[in-house]
Amino acid sequence: MKPSSFFQSGPASQPYEAVRDAAHLLDVKRFVEEMWAEFYPPGDRHFLQEARLHFHERTWELYVWYVLNHHGYNPQKTGSKGPDFSFISGDKKIW
């Protein structure tokens, strides 16, 4: 079951803590939470745990998925190895 909030309490990397805790970054936090609410259920059980340490990498994955999804590409989880997701464009599968 996917946690309802992207941000969890406790120690984490500086970028994660900054967005989670800083009042002047509330708009960023809200956008990350908005993307998380729509994000596919990650096959990676450790997604949020890794986001605490690798905030930029995991939020970039979240953002790319969100943009593709909002442009009608319907990205799909690909599995535990290789690219995180793929989508169909025309007659081609894009990884």
OpenMM code with the backbone's topology and positions (N, CA, C; nanometers):
from openmm import Vec3, app, unit

residues = "MET LYS PRO SER SER PHE PHE GLN SER GLY PRO ALA SER GLN PRO TYR GLU ALA VAL ARG ASP ALA ALA HIS LEU LEU ASP VAL LYS ARG PHE VAL GLU GLU MET TRP ALA GLU PHE TYR PRO PRO GLY ASP ARG HIS PHE LEU GLN GLU ALA ARG LEU HIS PHE HIS GLU ARG THR TRP GLU LEU TYR VAL TRP TYR VAL LEU ASN HIS HIS GLY TYR ASN PRO GLN LYS THR GLY SER LYS GLY PRO ASP PHE SER PHE ILE SER GLY ASP LYS LYS ILE TRP".split()
positions = [
    Vec3(0.0841, -0.1187, 0.0000),
    Vec3(0.0000, 0.0000, 0.0000),
    Vec3(0.0883, 0.1247, 0.0000),
    Vec3(0.0569, 0.2177, -0.0870),
    Vec3(0.1355, 0.3394, -0.1016),
    Vec3(0.1036, 0.4368, 0.0112),
    Vec3(0.2069, 0.4882, 0.0812),
    Vec3(0.1827, 0.5912, 0.1835),
    Vec3(0.1170, 0.7139, 0.1207),
    Vec3(0.0297, 0.7780, 0.1942),
    Vec3(-0.0435, 0.8931, 0.1399),
    Vec3(0.0439, 1.0167, 0.1249),
    Vec3(0.1543, 1.0242, 0.1960),
    Vec3(0.2422, 1.1407, 0.1880),
    Vec3(0.3807, 1.1005, 0.1391),
    Vec3(0.4360, 1.1801, 0.0494),
    Vec3(0.5713, 1.1584, 0.0008),
    Vec3(0.6716, 1.1857, 0.1122),
    Vec3(0.6479, 1.2910, 0.1887),
    Vec3(0.7419, 1.3322, 0.2920),
    Vec3(0.7110, 1.2632, 0.4244),
    Vec3(0.8141, 1.2046, 0.4826),
    Vec3(0.8037, 1.1342, 0.6095),
    Vec3(0.8923, 1.2057, 0.7123),
    Vec3(0.8612, 1.1890, 0.8386),
    Vec3(0.9409, 1.2517, 0.9440),
    Vec3(1.0727, 1.1770, 0.9606),
    Vec3(1.1653, 1.2412, 1.0290),
    Vec3(1.2941, 1.1789, 1.0578),
    Vec3(1.4056, 1.2343, 0.9730),
    Vec3(1.5285, 1.1908, 1.0050),
    Vec3(1.6452, 1.2427, 0.9338),
    Vec3(1.6464, 1.2011, 0.7870),
    Vec3(1.6981, 1.2906, 0.7029),
    Vec3(1.7062, 1.2669, 0.5588),
    Vec3(1.8119, 1.3601, 0.5016),
    Vec3(1.8292, 1.3563, 0.3703),
    Vec3(1.9258, 1.4448, 0.3052),
    Vec3(1.8819, 1.5906, 0.3211),
    Vec3(1.9750, 1.6805, 0.3038),
    Vec3(1.9466, 1.8234, 0.3190),
    Vec3(1.8384, 1.8705, 0.2223),
    Vec3(1.8420, 1.8336, 0.0928),
    Vec3(1.7351, 1.8806, 0.0036),
    Vec3(1.5967, 1.8295, 0.0453),
    Vec3(1.5887, 1.7048, 0.0858),
    Vec3(1.4619, 1.6462, 0.1299),
    Vec3(1.4088, 1.7219, 0.2514),
    Vec3(1.4937, 1.7400, 0.3522),
    Vec3(1.4523, 1.8100, 0.4738),
    Vec3(1.4135, 1.9542, 0.4441),
    Vec3(1.4866, 2.0189, 0.3533),
    Vec3(1.4555, 2.1582, 0.3205),
    Vec3(1.3154, 2.1705, 0.2626),
    Vec3(1.2836, 2.0866, 0.1648),
    Vec3(1.1503, 2.0943, 0.1035),
    Vec3(1.0436, 2.0515, 0.2027),
    Vec3(1.0725, 1.9522, 0.2815),
    Vec3(0.9752, 1.9034, 0.3802),
    Vec3(0.9465, 2.0078, 0.4883),
    Vec3(1.0511, 2.0791, 0.5342),
    Vec3(1.0400, 2.1595, 0.6556),
    Vec3(1.0386, 2.3109, 0.6363),
    Vec3(1.0912, 2.3620, 0.5265),
    Vec3(1.1062, 2.5072, 0.5108),
    Vec3(0.9760, 2.5714, 0.4627),
    Vec3(0.9313, 2.6708, 0.5348),
    Vec3(0.8066, 2.7398, 0.5011),
    Vec3(0.8133, 2.8064, 0.3637),
    Vec3(0.9286, 2.8590, 0.3265),
    Vec3(0.9386, 2.9279, 0.1972),
    Vec3(0.9383, 2.8305, 0.0789),
    Vec3(0.9439, 2.7002, 0.1042),
    Vec3(0.9373, 2.5996, -0.0026),
    Vec3(0.8047, 2.5226, -0.0005),
    Vec3(0.7057, 2.5776, 0.0638),
    Vec3(0.5768, 2.5106, 0.0749),
    Vec3(0.5147, 2.4822, -0.0620),
    Vec3(0.5297, 2.5736, -0.1587),
    Vec3(0.4748, 2.5496, -0.2926),
    Vec3(0.5428, 2.4304, -0.3598),
    Vec3(0.6726, 2.4123, -0.3383),
    Vec3(0.7451, 2.2973, -0.3924),
    Vec3(0.6949, 2.1699, -0.3262),
    Vec3(0.6817, 2.1744, -0.1946),
    Vec3(0.6322, 2.0578, -0.1206),
    Vec3(0.4931, 2.0183, -0.1700),
    Vec3(0.4062, 2.1141, -0.1896),
    Vec3(0.2707, 2.0852, -0.2380),
    Vec3(0.2741, 2.0205, -0.3766),
    Vec3(0.3619, 2.0692, -0.4640),
    Vec3(0.3717, 2.0121, -0.5984),
    Vec3(0.4243, 1.8687, -0.5931),
    Vec3(0.5248, 1.8428, -0.5101),
    Vec3(0.5760, 1.7059, -0.4952),
    Vec3(0.4644, 1.6154, -0.4434),
    Vec3(0.3888, 1.6618, -0.3458),
    Vec3(0.2782, 1.5819, -0.2925),
    Vec3(0.1702, 1.5590, -0.3981),
    Vec3(0.1436, 1.6592, -0.4816),
    Vec3(0.0462, 1.6444, -0.5901),
    Vec3(0.0924, 1.5366, -0.6881),
    Vec3(0.2198, 1.5408, -0.7255),
    Vec3(0.2733, 1.4391, -0.8167),
    Vec3(0.2665, 1.3012, -0.7526),
    Vec3(0.3027, 1.2921, -0.6239),
    Vec3(0.3016, 1.1646, -0.5527),
    Vec3(0.1606, 1.1047, -0.5487),
    Vec3(0.0590, 1.1884, -0.5307),
    Vec3(-0.0787, 1.1404, -0.5236),
    Vec3(-0.1212, 1.0709, -0.6529),
    Vec3(-0.0626, 1.1116, -0.7665),
    Vec3(-0.0965, 1.0531, -0.8961),
    Vec3(0.0018, 0.9460, -0.9424),
    Vec3(0.1139, 0.9343, -0.8764),
    Vec3(0.2211, 0.8454, -0.9199),
    Vec3(0.1767, 0.7006, -0.9174),
    Vec3(0.2214, 0.6258, -1.0179),
    Vec3(0.1898, 0.4825, -1.0215),
    Vec3(0.2412, 0.4159, -0.8949),
    Vec3(0.1769, 0.3105, -0.8503),
    Vec3(0.2305, 0.2407, -0.7327),
    Vec3(0.3667, 0.1824, -0.7683),
    Vec3(0.4734, 0.2369, -0.7132),
    Vec3(0.6051, 0.1909, -0.7547),
    Vec3(0.6282, 0.0448, -0.7185),
    Vec3(0.6824, -0.0297, -0.8133),
    Vec3(0.7188, -0.1676, -0.7853),
    Vec3(0.8344, -0.1733, -0.6874),
    Vec3(0.9029, -0.0615, -0.6744),
    Vec3(1.0166, -0.0495, -0.5839),
    Vec3(0.9648, -0.0124, -0.4451),
    Vec3(0.9652, -0.1093, -0.3554),
    Vec3(0.9142, -0.0852, -0.2197),
    Vec3(0.9968, 0.0200, -0.1472),
    Vec3(1.1161, 0.0455, -0.1954),
    Vec3(1.2079, 0.1352, -0.1264),
    Vec3(1.2096, 0.2761, -0.1862),
    Vec3(1.1120, 0.3082, -0.2712),
    Vec3(1.1109, 0.4369, -0.3400),
    Vec3(1.1203, 0.5534, -0.2422),
    Vec3(1.0324, 0.5567, -0.1429),
    Vec3(1.0330, 0.6692, -0.0483),
    Vec3(1.1565, 0.6684, 0.0400),
    Vec3(1.2024, 0.5521, 0.0768),
    Vec3(1.3261, 0.5419, 0.1562),
    Vec3(1.4433, 0.5986, 0.0767),
    Vec3(1.4519, 0.5640, -0.0502),
    Vec3(1.5587, 0.6167, -0.1348),
    Vec3(1.5422, 0.7661, -0.1599),
    Vec3(1.4178, 0.8117, -0.1664),
    Vec3(1.3934, 0.9548, -0.1876),
    Vec3(1.4492, 1.0381, -0.0726),
    Vec3(1.4507, 0.9826, 0.0458),
    Vec3(1.5061, 1.0532, 0.1616),
    Vec3(1.6546, 1.0814, 0.1425),
    Vec3(1.7248, 0.9904, 0.0757),
    Vec3(1.8695, 1.0048, 0.0551),
    Vec3(1.9041, 1.0617, -0.0816),
    Vec3(1.8220, 1.0323, -0.1811),
    Vec3(1.8473, 1.0737, -0.3203),
    Vec3(1.7264, 1.1521, -0.3711),
    Vec3(1.7017, 1.2628, -0.3040),
    Vec3(1.5821, 1.3429, -0.3300),
    Vec3(1.5710, 1.3881, -0.4752),
    Vec3(1.6776, 1.4418, -0.5308),
    Vec3(1.6720, 1.4950, -0.6674),
    Vec3(1.6433, 1.3846, -0.7693),
    Vec3(1.7092, 1.2709, -0.7547),
    Vec3(1.6902, 1.1613, -0.8496),
    Vec3(1.5470, 1.1086, -0.8454),
    Vec3(1.4940, 1.0872, -0.7270),
    Vec3(1.3593, 1.0307, -0.7145),
    Vec3(1.2517, 1.1317, -0.7508),
    Vec3(1.2697, 1.2598, -0.7180),
    Vec3(1.1682, 1.3570, -0.7585),
    Vec3(1.1751, 1.3819, -0.9088),
    Vec3(1.2926, 1.3660, -0.9697),
    Vec3(1.3025, 1.3774, -1.1161),
    Vec3(1.2228, 1.2644, -1.1823),
    Vec3(1.2376, 1.1419, -1.1325),
    Vec3(1.1594, 1.0294, -1.1840),
    Vec3(1.0104, 1.0583, -1.1699),
    Vec3(0.9711, 1.1077, -1.0548),
    Vec3(0.8323, 1.1425, -1.0276),
    Vec3(0.7830, 1.2490, -1.1256),
    Vec3(0.8640, 1.3514, -1.1493),
    Vec3(0.8276, 1.4616, -1.2384),
    Vec3(0.8129, 1.4146, -1.3832),
    Vec3(0.9096, 1.3363, -1.4312),
    Vec3(0.9022, 1.2879, -1.5695),
    Vec3(0.7769, 1.2038, -1.5888),
    Vec3(0.7479, 1.1137, -1.4953),
    Vec3(0.6273, 1.0325, -1.5031),
    Vec3(0.5033, 1.1225, -1.5059),
    Vec3(0.4989, 1.2208, -1.4184),
    Vec3(0.3846, 1.3115, -1.4060),
    Vec3(0.3602, 1.3867, -1.5372),
    Vec3(0.4664, 1.4426, -1.5948),
    Vec3(0.4526, 1.5181, -1.7201),
    Vec3(0.4059, 1.4271, -1.8331),
    Vec3(0.4678, 1.3102, -1.8473),
    Vec3(0.4248, 1.2163, -1.9513),
    Vec3(0.2790, 1.1777, -1.9325),
    Vec3(0.2403, 1.1490, -1.8104),
    Vec3(0.1025, 1.1100, -1.7819),
    Vec3(0.0050, 1.2228, -1.8156),
    Vec3(0.0415, 1.3465, -1.7825),
    Vec3(-0.0467, 1.4600, -1.8097),
    Vec3(-0.0525, 1.4967, -1.9571),
    Vec3(0.0385, 1.4438, -2.0359),
    Vec3(0.0351, 1.4653, -2.1805),
    Vec3(-0.0215, 1.3432, -2.2534),
    Vec3(-0.0836, 1.2521, -2.1777),
    Vec3(-0.1552, 1.1406, -2.2369),
    Vec3(-0.0730, 1.0192, -2.2770),
    Vec3(0.0516, 1.0076, -2.2288),
    Vec3(0.1359, 0.8954, -2.2699),
    Vec3(0.1194, 0.7694, -2.1848),
    Vec3(0.0531, 0.7786, -2.0708),
    Vec3(0.0243, 0.6631, -1.9862),
    Vec3(0.1492, 0.5784, -1.9563),
    Vec3(0.2490, 0.6347, -1.8910),
    Vec3(0.3706, 0.5578, -1.8613),
    Vec3(0.3406, 0.4377, -1.7719),
    Vec3(0.4101, 0.3281, -1.7980),
    Vec3(0.3896, 0.2034, -1.7243),
    Vec3(0.5192, 0.1577, -1.6596),
    Vec3(0.5098, 0.1038, -1.5406),
    Vec3(0.6253, 0.0474, -1.4704),
    Vec3(0.6806, -0.0670, -1.5551),
    Vec3(0.8144, -0.0743, -1.5670),
    Vec3(0.8736, -0.1764, -1.6534),
    Vec3(0.9245, -0.2978, -1.5778),
    Vec3(0.9458, -0.2885, -1.4504),
    Vec3(0.9986, -0.4012, -1.3742),
    Vec3(1.1076, -0.3554, -1.2806),
    Vec3(1.1727, -0.4501, -1.2178),
    Vec3(1.2716, -0.4150, -1.1165),
    Vec3(1.4087, -0.3826, -1.1751),
    Vec3(1.4332, -0.4180, -1.3013),
    Vec3(1.5623, -0.3883, -1.3643),
    Vec3(1.5398, -0.3009, -1.4866),
    Vec3(1.6410, -0.2236, -1.5211),
    Vec3(1.6303, -0.1393, -1.6396),
    Vec3(1.5597, -0.0093, -1.6101),
    Vec3(1.5051, 0.0551, -1.7150),
    Vec3(1.4360, 0.1827, -1.6961),
    Vec3(1.3180, 0.1684, -1.6009),
    Vec3(1.2831, 0.2779, -1.5355),
    Vec3(1.1748, 0.2752, -1.4375),
    Vec3(1.0382, 0.2595, -1.5020),
    Vec3(1.0206, 0.3174, -1.6225),
    Vec3(0.8929, 0.3055, -1.6906),
    Vec3(0.9109, 0.3240, -1.8398),
    Vec3(0.8068, 0.2895, -1.9136),
    Vec3(0.8051, 0.3060, -2.0587),
    Vec3(0.6680, 0.3577, -2.0989),
    Vec3(0.6569, 0.4000, -2.2248),
    Vec3(0.5276, 0.4426, -2.2784),
    Vec3(0.5289, 0.4197, -2.4286),
    Vec3(0.4106, 0.4184, -2.4863),
    Vec3(0.3951, 0.3984, -2.6301),
    Vec3(0.3713, 0.5339, -2.6952),
    Vec3(0.4454, 0.5610, -2.8028),
    Vec3(0.4259, 0.6816, -2.8818),
    Vec3(0.4192, 0.6366, -3.0276),
    Vec3(0.3031, 0.6532, -3.0875),
    Vec3(0.2830, 0.6016, -3.2230),
    Vec3(0.2922, 0.4502, -3.2194),
    Vec3(0.3850, 0.3960, -3.2952),
    Vec3(0.4040, 0.2506, -3.2952),
    Vec3(0.5337, 0.2101, -3.2257),
    Vec3(0.5893, 0.3026, -3.1464),
    Vec3(0.7173, 0.2749, -3.0786),
    Vec3(0.7023, 0.2746, -2.9272),
    Vec3(0.7773, 0.1848, -2.8654),
    Vec3(0.7859, 0.1823, -2.7197),
    Vec3(0.9074, 0.2643, -2.6793),
    Vec3(0.8870, 0.3585, -2.5934),
    Vec3(0.9931, 0.4488, -2.5473),
    Vec3(1.0266, 0.4132, -2.4024),
    Vec3(1.1546, 0.3966, -2.3746),
    Vec3(1.2005, 0.3610, -2.2390),
    Vec3(1.2558, 0.4844, -2.1722),
] * unit.nanometer
topology = app.Topology()
chain = topology.addChain("A")
for resn in residues:
    res = topology.addResidue(resn, chain)
    for name in ("N", "CA", "C"):
        topology.addAtom(name, app.Element.getBySymbol(name[0]), res)
